Amino acid sequence: MGQSALGIGYAVCLAELILAPFIPSNTARGGGIVYPIVESVIASLGVDPHIGEDPVGGFLSFVAASANLISSSLFVTGMAGNPIVASKAADIFGIEFGFSEWVIGASVPALLIMLLLPPFVHILLRPKLDFTNLSQNIRRQHHALGAMSDQEYRLCATLLTCLVLWVGTPYFGIDATVVAYMAIVILILLNVLTWSDVVKNHKAWDTFFWLASFIVLAEQLTALGVTDWIGNSLSRSLHNASPLVCTISLSLAYFFSMYMFSSISSHVVAFAGPFFAAGYVLGCPPKLLTILVALFSSLAGILTPFSTGSVAIYASQGYISQPKWFMFGLLFSVLSLVVVFTVGLIWWKIIGWY
């Protein structure tokens, strides 16, 4: 896989697919596990992280961010908000939408979108990689590293502990964010990091502050009843349309409403219930609307560079400017919607979901 840019892109996609069923936080999975690997690969390819925009860094960052969201849409355990979708569907439609139903419904469109992801981003950014001396550079860097130090062993032990706690979130009841904060404290206490290292990480602090502001804004939209008003307005405007047209219209409105949010989980909490309620009133096929909302809860995250923690981490590296991220996100979203409303609808018709 490492002999071409596409091969590296597919390797990142495969890593996300393998981890997604076991780590119920897309931020923990993408930002805590896959992101350091991607950054290491980018550095190995000779990209300077301080030069700003770069096609190679941009290619791998956008592929990794998108793969994180696609893998999140494939499993009910892939993202924290997914069980909420299943719960709302059970409450409103009275259907069971567990792990197997989710995978069966999402598998064909999600895997096809994942397959199209690297070549699509490659066309947009056209990264040029020089693999001539890559193997020699990797061996030279590996030799220069020498044996693992005590600090590196402590770091690995801490990360392994985080991985266990993230995978076991349903059993331990410890939120992924709390685990991340615990890891920072432990690394400082073990002298792996210093407080000066934490303070100097300006990209992390920048992401923390503006992402938190958007989350508060999203919560206020719900508290003020804006989300319920949108759901009620949609049901009134579509009352003369066919159930299939209503389902597609509601799902599209749900998808693009992600522009209003900086957290895919907040998006689910705010809109899944009102949109399901509108679909119930309009007679939408329950499983069809549920799988569309299930897919779009994660896939819509690529629309903005601040939709979720993992995306914000990749976008904050600066390999792609924010205006370009918005443009690439919209283009990839159009591709995803085409796949869902062609191949996806055929698949769901075959399995009798409408």
N, C-alpha and C positions, 0 to 999 in steps of 0.2 A: 504493500500500500504506500510505502514511503518513497516510491520512485517518481511521483508526480504530485502536482498541487491537488489534483482531484483525488488521488489516493490518500493523501493526508487528510483532506476534507472528509472522505468517507470513513477514515479511521476515527475521527472525532465523532462522527454520527454514530458509529458502532459503539463507541464508549458510552455515549449518552443512552443508547437503547439498552445496553446491558445493565446500567446502573438504575435506570428509571423505575423499574418495578419495586426496587428495594429501598429507595430513598424518597420519602414522601414530601420533600422540600426541593423544588426546582432551584432555589437560590443556593441551598447547601450543596446540591449536586453540581450545579453549573459553576457557582462562584468558589466553592470550597474544594472541589475535587478536580473537575475538568479544566477550569480556568488556569490553575498553575501549570498544568501540563501543556496547554495551548501556548501560554506565554513562553514556556521553556522551548517549545518547538520553534516559535517565532524568533527567539533569540538565537537558536542554533542555525537558523537560516540567514543570519547576519543582519537582521533588521534592528536598527537603533530605535529604542522606545522613545527617544527624546526628539526625533525629527518631525513628529506630527503625522500627517496623512501618509499612508504607505499602502500600495496595492496588496502586498503579501500579508502584512499584518491585518489589513482590512478584510481580506478574503477569509482568513482563518477565524477572525473575531466574529464576523457576521455569520459564517457557517456554524460556528460553535453556539452562538446565541440562538440562532434559529433551530438548530438541532435540539437544544435544551427545551425549547417550547414545543417542538413536534413530539419529542419523546414524552413530554408532560401530558400531551393530549391523548396518548396511546393507552395509558394505564390509569385506572382510578386511583392508584397509589402514586402516580407520577407527580402530583402537585397538590398542595394543601387544600386548594379550593374544590378539587374534584369530588371528594365525598359529599360536599354541600350540594353539588349538582345532583348526585344520585339521591340524596335525602329529599331535596325539593321535588324531584320527579316522583318519588314514592308518595310524598304527602299530597301532591296536587293531582297526579294522574293515577296513583294507586298501582304503579308498576315496580317490579324489582329490577334494578339496574346495577348489578354487582360487577365483580372483577371480570367474569367471563363474558357477560353481555357487552361490557365496555370494550374489551379487546376485540371481540368479534365485529362489533359495529365500526370501530375506529381503524382496524388493522389495514384494510385495503387502501382507503384514501390517505391515511397518515404515512404508511410505508412508501406509497408512491410519491408523496410530497418530499419525504426524506431522500428518496432516490434522485429526484430532480434538483434538490437543493444545491449540491456542489457545482454541477455544470451551469446552473442558472447564475449563481454568484460569480463563477469564473468568467462568464460572458460580461457581467456588469463591470468587474474590476480588472480582468485580464492580468493576473499576477504573473510575473516572470521569475522563475526560480532557477538558480544555478546549482544543479546537483553534482557537478563535476567533482568538487572537493568536499562535498557535504560529509561523506563517510569518514574521510580523514580528519575533518574538523571535529566531528563528534568524538572520534577516538582520542584526539589530542586534548579536547576539553575534559573527557573522562579521566585521562591520565593525569591531567593537571589538578583535578579535584582530590586525588589521593584517596586514602581510606576515610570512612565516615567518622566524623568527630562525635564527641559526647553530646554536643548541642544538637547535631543532626539526628542522633538516636532519640533524644528527648522530643524533638519536633515530630518525628515519625510516630512515636508512641502517643503523643497528643492528638495528632491527626487521626490515628487509628481509633482512639477513644471517641473522637467526634463522629467518625463514620458509624461506629456501633450505636451511639446515641441517636444519630439521625435516622438510621435504618429502624431503630426500635422506638421511634417517637410514639406510635400507638400504644406501646407497652409501658414505656417509662413515663410518658406524659410530660416530657420536657420539650418545650418549644425549641425549634431550630435556631432561633435568634439567641435564646438563652445559652444554648450550647456554644455558639460562636463567641459570645462574650466570655463564657467560662474558659474557652481555649486561649483567648487573649490574655486573661489574668494568669492562667497556668504558665503560658510561655514567658511572661514577664517574671513570675516567681522562680522559674527554672533558669533564668538568665539566657534564654534563647533570644528574646527580644528585650529591648530597653524601652522605657517610656518615651525616650527621644525618638526611637524608631516609629512608634505609634503616632506621635505628634507630627513627624515629618511626612507621613503618608497623606499628602494634601489631596490626592485624587479620591481616597476613601472618605475623607472628611467632607469634601465637596459633594460627593454622591449622597452621603448620609443626610446632609442638611436639605438639599433641594428635593430629594426623594421623600423625606419626611413631610415637607410642606405640601407636596402633591397628595400624599395619603390623607392628611388632615382635610384638604379641600374635598377629596372624594367622600370622606365620612360626612361632611357637612351637606353634600348633595343628597345623601340618603336621609339625614336627619331632618332636612327641610321638606322632604316629600317629593323632591324632583324626580326620583327614579319611579315612584308609584305613578306620578302624573304622566310620565312618558309611556309606561305600560298601558295605562287606561286610554291614553290618546291613540295609541297604536291599535288597540282592540276596536275602538270606535271607528277608526278610519278604514279598517279592513273587513268590516262586518258583511260586506256583499261579495267578497272574494272567495274563491274555492279554498278548501283546506290546504292543498299543496301550495298554492300561491301565498296563503297566509303564513305557512310554515317557513317558506323561503324568505318572505319579507321580514318576519320577526327575527329570523336568524341573522339576516344581513344587518338589521338595525342593532342587534345585540353585538355583532362583530365590530361595527364601526363606532359604537358607543365607548369602546376601549380608549378612544382619544381623550375621554373625560377623566380617565383614571391613571394612577401611577402604581397600581397594585392589581395584579390579576385576581388575587384572592378577594380584594375589596370589590372588584368588578362583579365577581360571582355573587358575593353576599348581597350586593345592592340590586342586581338586575336579574339573576336567575329566577327568583320567586315571581316577581311581577311579569316577566316574559312567559313563564310557564302558565301563570294564571290567565294571561291574555290568550295563550294558545289553547287552553282548556275551554274558554268561552267561545273561541272561534272554531272549535272542532278539529284542531290540528292532530295528525297522527302522533300519539304520545311518544313512541320510541324514536320516530324520525326527528321530532323537535328536540328530544332529549340528547340524541347523539350529536346533532348539530350544535347545540349549546355546549355540550361536553367538548367537542373539538375546538370550537371557536373561543372558549374560555382561555385556552392556552395559545392557539395560533394567532389570535388578535394581538398578542403581546409584542409581535415584531413591528407593529405599526409605529411605535415610538421608542426612543432610546431610554425611556424612564418607566417602562411598563412594569418591570419587576426587578428585583435585586440582581439577578444573573445578567440580564440584558444591560442594566445600568453599569455593571462592572466592565463588561466588554466595551460598551460605547464610550466609557470614560477614559479609555486608553488613548483615544485620539487618532487611531489609525483611519477612521472614517469621520468626517465632520458631521455635526448634528443635522444640518440641512440634507446632506447626502443620505444619512441614516433614515430620515423620514421618507425620502424619495425611494430608496432601495426597499424599505419596509413596505411601502405601498405597492411597489411593483411585485414583490414576492407574495404579498397578500392577495393580489389579483390572480397570480398563478395558483395559489392555494385554493382560492374560491372556485376557480375554473375546474380544478381537480375534484373538489368536493361536490360541486353541482353537476358534474358529468359522471365520472367514474363512481363517485360516492353514491349518487342517486340510483345508478344501475345496480350497485352492490346491495343497497338496502331494499330495492325492489325484489332482487333475487331471494333474499332471506326473509321477505315478507313483512317488512316493517312499515309498509304503507301500501 
